[in-house]
Amino acid sequence: MTMPDIAHRSLRRALAIALLPLAAIALPAAAADDNNKPDDQLVVGMSFQELNNPYFVTMQKALQDAIDKMGARLIVTDAHHNISKQVSDVEDMIQRGIDILLLNPTDTVGAQSAVVSAKNAGVPVVAVDAQAEGPISGFVGSKNFKAGYLSCQYLAKSLNGKGKVAILNGIPVTPILQRVKGCKKALGEAEGIQLVAEQNGHQERNAAMQATQNMITAHPDLDGLFSVNDGGTLGALVAVNSSGKDIKVASIDGIPEAIKKMQEPNSALVVDVAQHPGKMVVQALHLAVKKYRGEDSPKKIPVDVTVVTQDNADDFHWSY
């Protein structure tokens, strides 16, 4: 390297160092200006754990409708229950310039790195439906403990407070853990109920059907089954119906296909404690916009659930 090159390089370094204090002052001002963007200039990112489910399809539609009303732009990704893909999706959306991130994590713990990346980029994160670890700005989700409790309370009553019950579990995210916890509390309050089995159906039809078949084979005198979500329930119902046994099934979600199954004559599905995905995501969007603008807003917004039985299934439908 020649002497002129060295001198030129030294001068550039000195200028860069001298400008650092100015950059430190200018950046917050730019961020403040960005946070005053009108609604129709906002770019919102939404990372779903999956979109192969009517529950999340309804959530996406409700979000898109709300975004359209704002005049904003929406970027949607589907993690396919792969946390590595979800983290990569979030990092890509950050590079694409999102102002707000709505995150429906496929893994509560594993989503933390995505949350941290967004936080470091100055993007507020609101978790939707499932909690995420890390510096999130807010969380909007169902009262999952209550949903599990009400579902299994109804199941126990339908069994007249006695019998053998199994649990069809799911992926390790906070909502599922809370549902199972609520269910076990309700079952524990019925002295004649025995919890005899618990298997993971991964919230998918085929896996849930196989897990249910295994539990029925191991416990041929099974009386009841609690499934943590309707995706698993639809598979479980196939196994229950094929067994020819009188096994009552309780579920959570309220997707249209499950509600229709409940309305069939002699349906095994006796209760489905419904969530409200459309309402949930719209509230999450509104919360995220407030967090983005630095407005006073709650950290958590719980969304209530609705008990749907064979008596009121005809009148139930999702709304937002």
ABEGO torsion letter per residue (X at the ends): XBAAAAAAAAAAAAAAAAAAAAAAAAAAAAAAAAAABBAAABBBBBBBABABBAAAAAAAAAAAAAAAAAGBBBBBBBAGGBAAAAAAAAAAAAAAGBABBBBBBABAAAAAAAAAAAAAAGBBBBBBGBBBBEBBABBBBBBAAAAAAAAAAAAAAAAGGBEBBBBBBBBBBAAAAAAAAAAAAAAAABAABBBABBBBAGGBAAAAAAAAAAAAAABAABABBBBABAAAAAAAAAAAAAAGBBBBBBBBGGBAAAAAAAABBGBABABBBBBBAAAAAAAAAAAAAAAAAGBBBBABBBBBBBBBBAAAAAABBBBX
